[in-house]
Every structure is written in structure tokens, then in C-alpha cells.
Amino acid sequence: MAVFTAFVLLPGCSSTKPVAPVPAAVSQARLQADNAAKLTGAGNWTAAARAWQQTAEDYALLNDRANEAIAWHNLAQAQRELGQTASARTRLEQAAALNLDSGRTNEWWRNQIVLLQIERQDQENAAVEKRLALLTPLAISLSAAELRGLFLNELGLWQMRQSDMVHAEAAFRQAEQAFLKANHAPGLAAVLANRAQWALAQGRPIEALAVWRSALSRYESLADARGIALCLAGLGRAQLAVGTALDQAESHLRRAAENYRRLNLKPERIATLKALLECLDLEKKTVAADPVREKLKSLTASDPTKKE
């Protein structure tokens, strides 16, 4: 996620020409951007969205299209976290148009990749296919290793959804090499998690276990709570598929479900509780399964748009 850094103006030496004062409007825009970045870092999405909106408008008034585009992109990321995906897509298209007009190709690619993620998340299959048809020929000349990895990771996820498992594996492997070249730790963690899901979908739970452990180690080093929960749930599902060490599968699934509760990620929590219930049934833990079954009933009966 692109963020702004604060500009600190220091007094010059007596032998140098004094630095010209920064116009008040520019200083205000920078302060607003710095505040928005801090709110984003803290995960205060409602306040961050308001701050990025104001930041974008401030930079628009200054005709600073580069920083305006960054602000719209970051506003979209906050809106996505708030579940406002339609608004997020509008803002990303706005940022992409600005970046395209000003020749900021890498930034345009970042906009496109997040648009792909949102369209896939919203199951807008026709939109995903249309965007991939646009981007895939262009990706051949994409020189930035990080961006190439991000695109290939998205391509692999789409191919896996389409049951094109051979091409999905190739895309994930290429994405991993690109992230290694770019030394992009979050990308490496994400593509390892996707490779683990691929292995499990292919009926290779032992292979999935090894890859999930590697992904978990990377997410732990990043202190990425959502990624850690994802890997704990993945480990539990893989152990469940192996059919041995069900006590470990239960432990991993319980920890994942509880972390999803803490993160207010309701759909992920529901899916994990379902896997936990399956595990408890296999362990013949009827008494322990009853509270999980009741919790699932409560969660699925409530409004799915509301966070737990």
C-alpha cells in the first residue's frame, strides 16, 4: 500500500541560500497525507477513508496529479476494508486514469492489481476476464519484479478458481521467483499461502502442510495477524485432510477461529468453525462440538453484512 512520508524542512547553514518557504496549501496537504497514513497503519479505516478523501481533494486543488492518484488509491484500500467495494473500484479507476495520463506506469499497474483483487473478491467473473485480457499481453514487458509477482499471483488465483491447475501452479512458481528477485516479503508469504491452498486442492495435504508452515513463518516475521490466522486455518485443514494428528488440527483451527473473531473477519471465522466442527466429529468429541455448532448457527443466522 502506498503511503506518504512526512517532509521535514531543516534550516540551512549560514553560508547557504535560505530555503524558500513551502506554501501553506502544500504544507496542509502533506500534513493531511501524513495523518491519513498513520490512520491507515493503525487500521482505523473509517477515519483513514475521511483523511484520504480530504488529501485527494487537497492535491487536486494543487493540480498535483501524482499525489492525488496515490490518495485515491489509498482511499480505495480503506473503503475495501470497510466493505465498500463499489466505491473502492470507482476510486481506483480514478487513480488509474490520473496515472495513465501522467505516464506513471508502475502506479497504474498497482491500481489494476487491486482492481483485479476486488473484482475477484466480488466474484465479478466477466470483469476479471476482461481485465486479465487487457493486462496479460502487457505483463510480458513488465520490468518491475514486485509488480510482476503481484500480477502473476492474481493470475494464478484466477486460474485456480477456473480449475486450470497446471497453469495456476506455473503462475504461482513464477510469482515466487519474482518476489524473491524483488526481496518482497509480503508477496512471498502470500504466494506460499496460495501454493499451499493449491496443493490441498490437488489432494496433496502433506505437501500443503510443509508449504503452510513456510508461509506461517513468513507471516509471523511480518507480524501480519490476518496472514497468521490464514495459515493456522490452512494447517488445520491440511492436518484434517491427512487424517492423523487430529488434536493438532483441532488446536490450529481453534486458534484460527479465535483470531478471526478478534480481527472481525466473519466469513473466514464461519468457514474455520465449519472445519473445526468436522474435526471434532471425527474425534467423536460430541460435547465439545455442541458449542461450536451453536456458534455457527448464531453466526449464519445473523446479517452476513455485519461484522461479528
ABEGO torsion letter per residue (X at the ends): XBBBBBBBBBBBBAABBBBBBBBAAAAAAAAAAAAAAAAAAAGBAAAAAAAAAAAAAAAAAAGBAAAAAAAAAAAAAAAAAAGBAAAAAAAAAAAAAAAAAAGBAAAAAAAAAAAAAAAAAAGBAAAAAAAAAAAAAAAAABABAAAAAAAAAAAAAAAAAAGBAAAAAAAAAAAAAAAAAAGBAAAAAAAAAAAAAAAAAAGBAAAAAAAAAAAAAAAAAAGBAAAAAAAAAAAAAAAAAAGBGAAAAAAAAAAAAAAAAAAGBAAAAAAAAAAAAAAAAAAGBAAAAAAAAAAAAAAAABBAABBX
